[in-house]
Amino acid sequence: MKLLFDQNLSPSLTTRLTDLFPGSAHVLEFGLDQADDREVWEFAAAGQYVIITKDNDFNELSQLLGCPPFVIWIRRGNCSTREMEQLIRQSYPFIHDWESTSSFGLMVIV
């Protein structure tokens, strides 16, 4: 599974989490940091990325359009990049199982 980190998450998470999510990227790497959510959505679907975001708009797109792409919506207030990394690492078993077994296109992490 490869993640596409939205603009509201640190670009350094791609390297911090490469052991769990090889091939992951940040929207900044593709010039999508200023793109609208629909454009990011279409890019993720075409590239077989799972979008990871703190943005409610992807929740709404998931309900409207279904999947792919899958979306991980982090509902955590302000926290450091290190705390975000730990949250994602702790959630890894659930994320891994969810993408391979779920028909739901949205996972919420709090």
N, CA, C and O atoms as a Tinker XYZ file with bonds, in Angstrom:
   440  protein
     1  N      0.850000   -1.173000    0.000000    73     2
     2  CA     0.000000    0.000000    0.000000    64     1     3
     3  C      0.893000    1.232000    0.000000    63     2     4     5
     4  O      1.862000    1.317000    0.753000    81     3
     5  N      0.548000    2.176000   -0.854000    73     3     6
     6  CA     1.287000    3.439000   -0.849000    64     5     7
     7  C      0.318000    4.572000   -0.561000    63     6     8     9
     8  O     -0.796000    4.622000   -1.083000    81     7
     9  N      0.780000    5.472000    0.283000    73     7    10
    10  CA    -0.036000    6.586000    0.733000    64     9    11
    11  C      0.298000    7.837000   -0.056000    63    10    12    13
    12  O      1.436000    8.029000   -0.484000    81    11
    13  N     -0.702000    8.687000   -0.245000    73    11    14
    14  CA    -0.506000   10.021000   -0.795000    64    13    15
    15  C     -0.870000   10.994000    0.318000    63    14    16    17
    16  O     -2.044000   11.169000    0.646000    81    15
    17  N      0.155000   11.627000    0.899000    73    15    18
    18  CA    -0.049000   12.553000    1.999000    64    17    19
    19  C     -0.556000   13.884000    1.466000    63    18    20    21
    20  O      0.040000   14.471000    0.563000    81    19
    21  N     -1.648000   14.347000    2.027000    73    19    22
    22  CA    -2.255000   15.612000    1.641000    64    21    23
    23  C     -1.407000   16.774000    2.152000    63    22    24    25
    24  O     -0.527000   16.597000    2.995000    81    23
    25  N     -1.686000   17.947000    1.631000    73    23    26
    26  CA    -0.901000   19.146000    1.952000    64    25    27
    27  C     -0.918000   19.503000    3.431000    63    26    28    29
    28  O     -0.012000   20.188000    3.903000    81    27
    29  N     -1.926000   19.056000    4.172000    73    27    30
    30  CA    -2.013000   19.400000    5.586000    64    29    31
    31  C     -1.175000   18.486000    6.480000    63    30    32    33
    32  O     -1.216000   18.603000    7.704000    81    31
    33  N     -0.417000   17.579000    5.867000    73    31    34
    34  CA     0.490000   16.703000    6.601000    64    33    35
    35  C      1.921000   16.966000    6.145000    63    34    36    37
    36  O      2.153000   17.363000    5.003000    81    35
    37  N      2.857000   16.748000    7.023000    73    35    38
    38  CA     4.258000   17.038000    6.727000    64    37    39
    39  C      4.807000   16.146000    5.611000    63    38    40    41
    40  O      4.586000   14.935000    5.621000    81    39
    41  N      5.522000   16.739000    4.650000    73    39    42
    42  CA     6.166000   15.934000    3.608000    64    41    43
    43  C      7.183000   14.934000    4.161000    63    42    44    45
    44  O      7.465000   13.921000    3.522000    81    43
    45  N      7.733000   15.211000    5.341000    73    43    46
    46  CA     8.728000   14.298000    5.903000    64    45    47
    47  C      8.130000   12.956000    6.327000    63    46    48    49
    48  O      8.870000   12.002000    6.565000    81    47
    49  N      6.814000   12.870000    6.423000    73    47    50
    50  CA     6.186000   11.602000    6.794000    64    49    51
    51  C      6.442000   10.520000    5.752000    63    50    52    53
    52  O      6.452000    9.335000    6.085000    81    51
    53  N      6.648000   10.907000    4.506000    73    51    54
    54  CA     6.907000    9.895000    3.470000    64    53    55
    55  C      8.186000    9.122000    3.776000    63    54    56    57
    56  O      8.219000    7.899000    3.637000    81    55
    57  N      9.227000    9.817000    4.188000    73    55    58
    58  CA    10.475000    9.124000    4.507000    64    57    59
    59  C     10.429000    8.487000    5.895000    63    58    60    61
    60  O     11.016000    7.427000    6.111000    81    59
    61  N      9.751000    9.115000    6.810000    73    59    62
    62  CA     9.654000    8.557000    8.163000    64    61    63
    63  C      8.904000    7.215000    8.170000    63    62    64    65
    64  O      9.155000    6.360000    9.019000    81    63
    65  N      7.985000    7.046000    7.216000    73    63    66
    66  CA     7.137000    5.849000    7.201000    64    65    67
    67  C      7.424000    4.921000    6.021000    63    66    68    69
    68  O      6.624000    4.035000    5.721000    81    67
    69  N      8.544000    5.118000    5.362000    73    67    70
    70  CA     8.856000    4.325000    4.176000    64    69    71
    71  C      8.997000    2.837000    4.478000    63    70    72    73
    72  O      8.778000    2.009000    3.593000    81    71
    73  N      9.356000    2.485000    5.700000    73    71    74
    74  CA     9.467000    1.070000    6.055000    64    73    75
    75  C      8.107000    0.372000    6.056000    63    74    76    77
    76  O      8.027000   -0.828000    5.792000    81    75
    77  N      7.047000    1.108000    6.350000    73    75    78
    78  CA     5.697000    0.533000    6.359000    64    77    79
    79  C      4.950000    0.766000    5.056000    63    78    80    81
    80  O      4.157000   -0.070000    4.624000    81    79
    81  N      5.209000    1.903000    4.439000    73    79    82
    82  CA     4.463000    2.305000    3.242000    64    81    83
    83  C      5.415000    2.713000    2.117000    63    82    84    85
    84  O      5.466000    3.887000    1.753000    81    83
    85  N      6.173000    1.758000    1.560000    73    83    86
    86  CA     7.105000    2.105000    0.476000    64    85    87
    87  C      6.351000    2.631000   -0.740000    63    86    88    89
    88  O      5.243000    2.187000   -1.040000    81    87
    89  N      6.964000    3.575000   -1.426000    73    87    90
    90  CA     6.331000    4.147000   -2.618000    64    89    91
    91  C      5.371000    5.275000   -2.317000    63    90    92    93
    92  O      4.746000    5.820000   -3.227000    81    91
    93  N      5.245000    5.633000   -1.045000    73    91    94
    94  CA     4.347000    6.728000   -0.667000    64    93    95
    95  C      4.929000    8.062000   -1.112000    63    94    96    97
    96  O      6.127000    8.180000   -1.370000    81    95
    97  N      4.065000    9.056000   -1.197000    73    95    98
    98  CA     4.491000   10.371000   -1.669000    64    97    99
    99  C      3.645000   11.446000   -1.005000    63    98   100   101
   100  O      2.628000   11.163000   -0.372000    81    99
   101  N      4.088000   12.675000   -1.164000    73    99   102
   102  CA     3.357000   13.844000   -0.682000    64   101   103
   103  C      2.865000   14.603000   -1.907000    63   102   104   105
   104  O      3.538000   14.606000   -2.938000    81   103
   105  N      1.718000   15.238000   -1.814000    73   103   106
   106  CA     1.172000   15.974000   -2.968000    64   105   107
   107  C      2.159000   16.999000   -3.511000    63   106   108   109
   108  O      2.142000   17.308000   -4.703000    81   107
   109  N      3.009000   17.522000   -2.653000    73   107   110
   110  CA     4.016000   18.502000   -3.054000    64   109   111
   111  C      4.945000   17.938000   -4.133000    63   110   112   113
   112  O      5.376000   18.667000   -5.027000    81   111
   113  N      5.249000   16.654000   -4.048000    73   111   114
   114  CA     6.150000   16.017000   -5.008000    64   113   115
   115  C      5.602000   16.028000   -6.435000    63   114   116   117
   116  O      6.366000   15.943000   -7.397000    81   115
   117  N      4.295000   16.132000   -6.571000    73   115   118
   118  CA     3.656000   16.102000   -7.879000    64   117   119
   119  C      3.060000   17.446000   -8.275000    63   118   120   121
   120  O      2.310000   17.536000   -9.248000    81   119
   121  N      3.395000   18.495000   -7.519000    73   119   122
   122  CA     2.865000   19.814000   -7.809000    64   121   123
   123  C      1.377000   19.934000   -7.527000    63   122   124   125
   124  O      0.692000   20.774000   -8.111000    81   123
   125  N      0.882000   19.089000   -6.629000    73   123   126
   126  CA    -0.547000   19.090000   -6.303000    64   125   127
   127  C     -0.862000   19.791000   -4.986000    63   126   128   129
   128  O     -1.986000   19.711000   -4.491000    81   127
   129  N      0.124000   20.474000   -4.419000    73   127   130
   130  CA    -0.085000   21.112000   -3.123000    64   129   131
   131  C     -1.096000   22.251000   -3.192000    63   130   132   133
   132  O     -1.682000   22.610000   -2.171000    81   131
   133  N     -1.313000   22.828000   -4.371000    73   131   134
   134  CA    -2.310000   23.884000   -4.529000    64   133   135
   135  C     -3.519000   23.404000   -5.338000    63   134   136   137
   136  O     -4.414000   24.192000   -5.645000    81   135
   137  N     -3.543000   22.131000   -5.677000    73   135   138
   138  CA    -4.633000   21.573000   -6.488000    64   137   139
   139  C     -5.904000   21.461000   -5.663000    63   138   140   141
   140  O     -5.855000   21.374000   -4.436000    81   139
   141  N     -7.039000   21.463000   -6.343000    73   139   142
   142  CA    -8.280000   21.248000   -5.608000    64   141   143
   143  C     -8.405000   19.763000   -5.254000    63   142   144   145
   144  O     -7.724000   18.915000   -5.831000    81   143
   145  N     -9.274000   19.473000   -4.312000    73   143   146
   146  CA    -9.391000   18.126000   -3.783000    64   145   147
   147  C     -9.772000   17.108000   -4.858000    63   146   148   149
   148  O     -9.307000   15.969000   -4.826000    81   147
   149  N    -10.593000   17.503000   -5.784000    73   147   150
   150  CA   -11.018000   16.579000   -6.850000    64   149   151
   151  C     -9.825000   16.154000   -7.713000    63   150   152   153
   152  O     -9.732000   14.997000   -8.123000    81   151
   153  N     -8.920000   17.092000   -7.983000    73   151   154
   154  CA    -7.734000   16.772000   -8.775000    64   153   155
   155  C     -6.826000   15.798000   -8.018000    63   154   156   157
   156  O     -6.291000   14.860000   -8.608000    81   155
   157  N     -6.658000   16.019000   -6.727000    73   155   158
   158  CA    -5.866000   15.104000   -5.897000    64   157   159
   159  C     -6.543000   13.731000   -5.882000    63   158   160   161
   160  O     -5.872000   12.704000   -5.980000    81   159
   161  N     -7.847000   13.719000   -5.763000    73   159   162
   162  CA    -8.629000   12.474000   -5.753000    64   161   163
   163  C     -8.377000   11.671000   -7.027000    63   162   164   165
   164  O     -8.094000   10.474000   -6.969000    81   163
   165  N     -8.481000   12.326000   -8.158000    73   163   166
   166  CA    -8.300000   11.645000   -9.440000    64   165   167
   167  C     -6.868000   11.148000   -9.616000    63   166   168   169
   168  O     -6.646000   10.062000  -10.152000    81   167
   169  N     -5.891000   11.947000   -9.163000    73   167   170
   170  CA    -4.494000   11.535000   -9.231000    64   169   171
   171  C     -4.272000   10.286000   -8.376000    63   170   172   173
   172  O     -3.626000    9.335000   -8.816000    81   171
   173  N     -4.805000   10.291000   -7.163000    73   171   174
   174  CA    -4.645000    9.146000   -6.261000    64   173   175
   175  C     -5.286000    7.894000   -6.849000    63   174   176   177
   176  O     -4.703000    6.811000   -6.788000    81   175
   177  N     -6.467000    8.032000   -7.411000    73   175   178
   178  CA    -7.141000    6.879000   -8.001000    64   177   179
   179  C     -6.332000    6.307000   -9.164000    63   178   180   181
   180  O     -6.166000    5.092000   -9.271000    81   179
   181  N     -5.837000    7.175000  -10.023000    73   179   182
   182  CA    -5.063000    6.730000  -11.183000    64   181   183
   183  C     -3.744000    6.074000  -10.766000    63   182   184   185
   184  O     -3.293000    5.126000  -11.409000    81   183
   185  N     -3.130000    6.571000   -9.703000    73   183   186
   186  CA    -1.841000    6.054000   -9.242000    64   185   187
   187  C     -1.942000    4.976000   -8.189000    63   186   188   189
   188  O     -0.920000    4.510000   -7.686000    81   187
   189  N     -3.166000    4.563000   -7.840000    73   187   190
   190  CA    -3.430000    3.536000   -6.837000    64   189   191
   191  C     -2.836000    3.907000   -5.466000    63   190   192   193
   192  O     -2.249000    3.077000   -4.773000    81   191
   193  N     -3.011000    5.178000   -5.109000    73   191   194
   194  CA    -2.612000    5.668000   -3.796000    64   193   195
   195  C     -3.811000    5.646000   -2.857000    63   194   196   197
   196  O     -4.958000    5.728000   -3.295000    81   195
   197  N     -3.533000    5.535000   -1.570000    73   195   198
   198  CA    -4.511000    5.771000   -0.515000    64   197   199
   199  C     -4.249000    7.189000   -0.026000    63   198   200   201
   200  O     -3.134000    7.504000    0.388000    81   199
   201  N     -5.260000    8.041000   -0.070000    73   199   202
   202  CA    -5.105000    9.422000    0.400000    64   201   203
   203  C     -5.121000    9.427000    1.924000    63   202   204   205
   204  O     -5.993000    8.817000    2.544000    81   203
   205  N     -4.163000   10.111000    2.521000    73   203   206
   206  CA    -4.154000   10.297000    3.968000    64   205   207
   207  C     -4.196000   11.805000    4.232000    63   206   208   209
   208  O     -3.375000   12.558000    3.709000    81   207
   209  N     -5.150000   12.229000    5.040000    73   207   210
   210  CA    -5.454000   13.648000    5.163000    64   209   211
   211  C     -6.033000   13.990000    6.528000    63   210   212   213
   212  O     -6.442000   13.111000    7.286000    81   211
   213  N     -6.058000   15.267000    6.821000    73   211   214
   214  CA    -6.784000   15.783000    7.979000    64   213   215
   215  C     -7.975000   16.621000    7.491000    63   214   216   217
   216  O     -8.616000   17.323000    8.273000    81   215
   217  N     -8.254000   16.534000    6.206000    73   215   218
   218  CA    -9.244000   17.374000    5.534000    64   217   219
   219  C    -10.588000   16.643000    5.400000    63   218   220   221
   220  O    -10.648000   15.553000    4.831000    81   219
   221  N    -11.642000   17.232000    5.915000    73   219   222
   222  CA   -12.985000   16.663000    5.828000    64   221   223
   223  C    -13.481000   16.545000    4.386000    63   222   224   225
   224  O    -14.353000   15.723000    4.103000    81   223
   225  N    -12.944000   17.345000    3.478000    73   223   226
   226  CA   -13.425000   17.322000    2.098000    64   225   227
   227  C    -13.253000   15.953000    1.451000    63   226   228   229
   228  O    -14.076000   15.560000    0.624000    81   227
   229  N    -12.208000   15.224000    1.806000    73   227   230
   230  CA   -12.014000   13.897000    1.231000    64   229   231
   231  C    -13.015000   12.898000    1.801000    63   230   232   233
   232  O    -13.384000   11.939000    1.124000    81   231
   233  N    -13.453000   13.110000    3.025000    73   231   234
   234  CA   -14.545000   12.323000    3.583000    64   233   235
   235  C    -15.796000   12.515000    2.726000    63   234   236   237
   236  O    -16.472000   11.547000    2.380000    81   235
   237  N    -16.093000   13.747000    2.393000    73   235   238
   238  CA   -17.270000   14.040000    1.575000    64   237   239
   239  C    -17.145000   13.444000    0.176000    63   238   240   241
   240  O    -18.112000   12.893000   -0.350000    81   239
   241  N    -15.955000   13.549000   -0.434000    73   239   242
   242  CA   -15.752000   12.948000   -1.755000    64   241   243
   243  C    -15.893000   11.436000   -1.688000    63   242   244   245
   244  O    -16.438000   10.825000   -2.607000    81   243
   245  N    -15.416000   10.831000   -0.626000    73   243   246
   246  CA   -15.531000    9.387000   -0.467000    64   245   247
   247  C    -16.998000    8.961000   -0.424000    63   246   248   249
   248  O    -17.376000    7.958000   -1.030000    81   247
   249  N    -17.814000    9.719000    0.290000    73   247   250
   250  CA   -19.237000    9.410000    0.364000    64   249   251
   251  C    -19.924000    9.627000   -0.979000    63   250   252   253
   252  O    -20.827000    8.877000   -1.350000    81   251
   253  N    -19.501000   10.638000   -1.693000    73   251   254
   254  CA   -20.102000   10.982000   -2.980000    64   253   255
   255  C    -19.673000   10.033000   -4.100000    63   254   256   257
   256  O    -20.502000    9.588000   -4.893000    81   255
   257  N    -18.371000    9.725000   -4.162000    73   255   258
   258  CA   -17.820000    9.001000   -5.306000    64   257   259
   259  C    -17.476000    7.546000   -5.028000    63   258   260   261
   260  O    -17.260000    6.775000   -5.964000    81   259
   261  N    -17.422000    7.160000   -3.766000    73   259   262
   262  CA   -16.989000    5.803000   -3.441000    64   261   263
   263  C    -15.494000    5.657000   -3.645000    63   262   264   265
   264  O    -14.768000    6.650000   -3.686000    81   263
   265  N    -15.033000    4.423000   -3.771000    73   263   266
   266  CA   -13.600000    4.217000   -3.948000    64   265   267
   267  C    -13.345000    3.361000   -5.184000    63   266   268   269
   268  O    -14.253000    2.639000   -5.595000    81   267
   269  N    -12.197000    3.396000   -5.783000    73   267   270
   270  CA   -10.992000    4.044000   -5.307000    64   269   271
   271  C    -11.020000    5.544000   -5.523000    63   270   272   273
   272  O    -11.827000    6.052000   -6.302000    81   271
   273  N    -10.146000    6.246000   -4.839000    73   271   274
   274  CA    -9.150000    5.762000   -3.897000    64   273   275
   275  C     -9.738000    5.587000   -2.502000    63   274   276   277
   276  O    -10.784000    6.142000   -2.166000    81   275
   277  N     -9.037000    4.808000   -1.717000    73   275   278
   278  CA    -9.350000    4.723000   -0.302000    64   277   279
   279  C     -8.842000    6.000000    0.366000    63   278   280   281
   280  O     -7.904000    6.631000   -0.119000    81   279
   281  N     -9.471000    6.374000    1.486000    73   279   282
   282  CA    -9.099000    7.594000    2.200000    64   281   283
   283  C     -8.925000    7.283000    3.681000    63   282   284   285
   284  O     -9.774000    6.640000    4.299000    81   283
   285  N     -7.818000    7.746000    4.234000    73   283   286
   286  CA    -7.601000    7.700000    5.676000    64   285   287
   287  C     -7.734000    9.140000    6.170000    63   286   288   289
   288  O     -6.949000   10.013000    5.797000    81   287
   289  N     -8.731000    9.371000    7.009000    73   287   290
   290  CA    -9.020000   10.707000    7.529000    64   289   291
   291  C     -8.575000   10.754000    8.988000    63   290   292   293
   292  O     -9.139000   10.063000    9.836000    81   291
   293  N     -7.579000   11.558000    9.273000    73   291   294
   294  CA    -7.066000   11.694000   10.628000    64   293   295
   295  C     -7.792000   12.828000   11.331000    63   294   296   297
   296  O     -7.701000   13.988000   10.927000    81   295
   297  N     -8.506000   12.483000   12.375000    73   295   298
   298  CA    -9.290000   13.448000   13.140000    64   297   299
   299  C     -8.585000   13.765000   14.451000    63   298   300   301
   300  O     -9.147000   13.571000   15.528000    81   299
   301  N     -7.396000   14.237000   14.359000    73   299   302
   302  CA    -6.579000   14.574000   15.522000    64   301   303
   303  C     -6.266000   16.048000   15.424000    63   302   304   305
   304  O     -5.980000   16.549000   14.336000    81   303
   305  N     -6.315000   16.746000   16.527000    73   303   306
   306  CA    -5.979000   18.165000   16.534000    64   305   307
   307  C     -4.512000   18.388000   16.216000    63   306   308   309
   308  O     -3.814000   17.476000   15.771000    81   307
   309  N     -4.061000   19.586000   16.443000    73   307   310
   310  CA    -2.659000   19.907000   16.175000    64   309   311
   311  C     -1.738000   18.977000   16.947000    63   310   312   313
   312  O     -1.905000   18.752000   18.146000    81   311
   313  N     -0.768000   18.449000   16.229000    73   311   314
   314  CA     0.234000   17.608000   16.867000    64   313   315
   315  C      1.503000   17.659000   16.032000    63   314   316   317
   316  O      1.476000   18.048000   14.864000    81   315
   317  N      2.594000   17.270000   16.631000    73   315   318
   318  CA     3.870000   17.320000   15.933000    64   317   319
   319  C      3.946000   16.229000   14.860000    63   318   320   321
   320  O      3.145000   15.294000   14.841000    81   319
   321  N      4.911000   16.372000   13.989000    73   319   322
   322  CA     5.131000   15.360000   12.953000    64   321   323
   323  C      5.484000   14.029000   13.606000    63   322   324   325
   324  O      5.049000   12.973000   13.147000    81   323
   325  N      6.260000   14.080000   14.659000    73   323   326
   326  CA     6.620000   12.848000   15.379000    64   325   327
   327  C      5.382000   12.171000   15.957000    63   326   328   329
   328  O      5.245000   10.951000   15.867000    81   327
   329  N      4.490000   12.943000   16.543000    73   327   330
   330  CA     3.243000   12.372000   17.082000    64   329   331
   331  C      2.386000   11.792000   15.962000    63   330   332   333
   332  O      1.771000   10.739000   16.129000    81   331
   333  N      2.345000   12.478000   14.824000    73   331   334
   334  CA     1.577000   11.987000   13.684000    64   333   335
   335  C      2.168000   10.665000   13.187000    63   334   336   337
   336  O      1.439000    9.720000   12.883000    81   335
   337  N      3.492000   10.617000   13.111000    73   335   338
   338  CA     4.155000    9.377000   12.701000    64   337   339
   339  C      3.774000    8.234000   13.643000    63   338   340   341
   340  O      3.434000    7.142000   13.188000    81   339
   341  N      3.828000    8.480000   14.939000    73   339   342
   342  CA     3.496000    7.443000   15.913000    64   341   343
   343  C      2.038000    7.003000   15.790000    63   342   344   345
   344  O      1.740000    5.815000   15.911000    81   343
   345  N      1.150000    7.925000   15.557000    73   343   346
   346  CA    -0.258000    7.595000   15.383000    64   345   347
   347  C     -0.451000    6.671000   14.179000    63   346   348   349
   348  O     -1.179000    5.681000   14.255000    81   347
   349  N      0.202000    7.005000   13.081000    73   347   350
   350  CA     0.081000    6.178000   11.872000    64   349   351
   351  C      0.730000    4.815000   12.091000    63   350   352   353
   352  O      0.185000    3.796000   11.667000    81   351
   353  N      1.875000    4.787000   12.741000    73   351   354
   354  CA     2.541000    3.512000   13.042000    64   353   355
   355  C      1.648000    2.623000   13.917000    63   354   356   357
   356  O      1.514000    1.427000   13.659000    81   355
   357  N      1.047000    3.206000   14.939000    73   355   358
   358  CA     0.164000    2.442000   15.826000    64   357   359
   359  C     -1.059000    1.917000   15.075000    63   358   360   361
   360  O     -1.605000    0.869000   15.421000    81   359
   361  N     -1.480000    2.642000   14.058000    73   359   362
   362  CA    -2.669000    2.257000   13.288000    64   361   363
   363  C     -2.348000    1.310000   12.142000    63   362   364   365
   364  O     -3.257000    0.806000   11.482000    81   363
   365  N     -1.067000    1.063000   11.898000    73   363   366
   366  CA    -0.656000    0.259000   10.743000    64   365   367
   367  C     -1.377000   -1.088000   10.633000    63   366   368   369
   368  O     -1.847000   -1.414000    9.542000    81   367
   369  N     -1.491000   -1.889000   11.700000    73   367   370
   370  CA    -2.175000   -3.178000   11.539000    64   369   371
   371  C     -3.615000   -3.026000   11.036000    63   370   372   373
   372  O     -4.086000   -3.826000   10.226000    81   371
   373  N     -4.296000   -2.009000   11.516000    73   371   374
   374  CA    -5.679000   -1.771000   11.095000    64   373   375
   375  C     -5.729000   -1.286000    9.646000    63   374   376   377
   376  O     -6.581000   -1.709000    8.866000    81   375
   377  N     -4.795000   -0.385000    9.299000    73   375   378
   378  CA    -4.732000    0.142000    7.935000    64   377   379
   379  C     -4.435000   -0.987000    6.966000    63   378   380   381
   380  O     -5.087000   -1.098000    5.928000    81   379
   381  N     -3.476000   -1.815000    7.284000    73   379   382
   382  CA    -3.081000   -2.919000    6.410000    64   381   383
   383  C     -4.247000   -3.874000    6.180000    63   382   384   385
   384  O     -4.539000   -4.231000    5.038000    81   383
   385  N     -4.911000   -4.286000    7.245000    73   383   386
   386  CA    -6.047000   -5.204000    7.116000    64   385   387
   387  C     -7.231000   -4.563000    6.405000    63   386   388   389
   388  O     -7.922000   -5.214000    5.621000    81   387
   389  N     -7.458000   -3.298000    6.679000    73   387   390
   390  CA    -8.619000   -2.585000    6.121000    64   389   391
   391  C     -8.546000   -2.507000    4.609000    63   390   392   393
   392  O     -9.537000   -2.789000    3.935000    81   391
   393  N     -7.420000   -2.137000    4.064000    73   391   394
   394  CA    -7.338000   -1.961000    2.616000    64   393   395
   395  C     -7.532000   -3.276000    1.885000    63   394   396   397
   396  O     -8.081000   -3.291000    0.784000    81   395
   397  N     -7.100000   -4.367000    2.467000    73   395   398
   398  CA    -7.189000   -5.642000    1.774000    64   397   399
   399  C     -8.519000   -6.366000    1.995000    63   398   400   401
   400  O     -8.846000   -7.280000    1.239000    81   399
   401  N     -9.289000   -5.979000    3.009000    73   399   402
   402  CA   -10.515000   -6.727000    3.319000    64   401   403
   403  C    -11.791000   -5.895000    3.325000    63   402   404   405
   404  O    -12.884000   -6.460000    3.331000    81   403
   405  N    -11.685000   -4.589000    3.323000    73   403   406
   406  CA   -12.867000   -3.751000    3.522000    64   405   407
   407  C    -13.476000   -3.290000    2.211000    63   406   408   409
   408  O    -12.781000   -3.073000    1.218000    81   407
   409  N    -14.770000   -3.149000    2.235000    73   407   410
   410  CA   -15.457000   -2.526000    1.100000    64   409   411
   411  C    -15.737000   -1.059000    1.395000    63   410   412   413
   412  O    -16.267000   -0.344000    0.545000    81   411
   413  N    -15.381000   -0.604000    2.604000    73   411   414
   414  CA   -15.539000    0.786000    2.967000    64   413   415
   415  C    -14.338000    1.578000    2.472000    63   414   416   417
   416  O    -13.198000    1.150000    2.652000    81   415
   417  N    -14.579000    2.716000    1.858000    73   415   418
   418  CA   -13.509000    3.506000    1.272000    64   417   419
   419  C    -12.906000    4.525000    2.216000    63   418   420   421
   420  O    -12.000000    5.262000    1.826000    81   419
   421  N    -13.390000    4.585000    3.455000    73   419   422
   422  CA   -12.923000    5.605000    4.385000    64   421   423
   423  C    -12.574000    4.983000    5.722000    63   422   424   425
   424  O    -13.350000    4.207000    6.279000    81   423
   425  N    -11.407000    5.326000    6.232000    73   423   426
   426  CA   -11.015000    4.946000    7.588000    64   425   427
   427  C    -10.781000    6.233000    8.372000    63   426   428   429
   428  O    -10.118000    7.151000    7.888000    81   427
   429  N    -11.318000    6.295000    9.560000    73   427   430
   430  CA   -11.126000    7.460000   10.424000    64   429   431
   431  C    -10.213000    7.048000   11.570000    63   430   432   433
   432  O    -10.438000    6.040000   12.240000    81   431
   433  N     -9.170000    7.861000   11.778000    73   431   434
   434  CA    -8.239000    7.637000   12.882000    64   433   435
   435  C     -8.329000    8.851000   13.803000    63   434   436   437
   436  O     -8.207000    9.995000   13.365000    81   435
   437  N     -8.544000    8.576000   15.084000    73   435   438
   438  CA    -8.635000    9.662000   16.074000    64   437   439
   439  C     -7.521000    9.566000   17.094000    63   438   440
   440  O     -7.441000   10.396000   18.000000    81   439
